[in-house]
Amino acid sequence: MLKDITLGQFFPGDTVAHRLDPRTKILLVVLYIVALFCAKSLLAYGILAAVLAVCVRISRVGIKSLVRGLKPVVFIIVFTGILNLFFTPGEHILAELGFLRISAEGLQNAVFMVLRIMLLIMGTFLMTYTTSPISLTDGLERLLNWMKKLHVPVHELAMMMSIALRFIPTLIEETDKIMSAQKARGADFESGNLIQKAKAMLPILVPLFVSDFRRADELATAMECRCYHGGEGRTKLHVLQYEGRDYLALALGLAVTAGIIVLRQFT
């Protein structure tokens, strides 16, 4: 299960998706999320799924990587679908199980909610797969540059987010190593009830937290040795510049979002 968590991983490549400006990709993800929450019909979700499929094809990441990233959140997706299925009021009752009722409206909401969560997660993962953490930091900082006038530490916030994304795969690998070491010593993480399983996680959490704090201290020391003092006076090795493909991608993203909003009015 831990190996299925792919958030924060970057797959290097030389595709159009990889060469897009990170600001463009962040804005496209925002537009995609807006379109997902505006979708109200199967046609709209079909269009958004087709757009995602085209983006996956262009990026050459592979649909298997995106589907594998959904495995850790399968429980959340299924639980959300069940809640919408049984607790959405409606007039057209399809089935009745005691005090639980399944209506046509509930079934529709459950399907739409599951599709929305899956497409949202895969769309966000696709951005992290095709954008390095450093590029994401630069893009986020440039997008939020106007907030510096309000004395918001934009560079520091962007740096913290990029470091958090960068170390997700490292923490997963460290957790897997600790679990393997504990299993070799006879630890059992699968049998027992929920409380017993939670207690069995203590031998994992303690060394994991110790290792994380040690790594954070080493990172802070390394940054201090390199005279890191925040974003003041810093320059960029690679200056972000918009190109024609970025404007075209933004135009297509705006067109798709506008189309979904218009389609919402007729469904």
Secondary structure, 3 states (H helix, E strand, C coil): CHHHCCCCCCCCCCCHHHHCCHHHHHHHHHHHHHHHHHCCCHHHHHHHHHHHHHHHHHHCCCHHHHHHHHHHHHHHHHHHHHHHHHHCCCCCEEEEECCEEEEHHHHHHHHHHHHHHHHHHHHHHHHHHCCCHHHHHHHHHHHCHHHHHHCCCHHHHHHHHHHHHHHHHHHHHHHHHHHHHHHHCCCCCCCCCHHHHHHHCHHHHHHHHHHHHHHHHHHHHHHHHCCCCCCCCCCCCCCCCCCHHHHHHHHHHHHHHHHHHHHHHCC
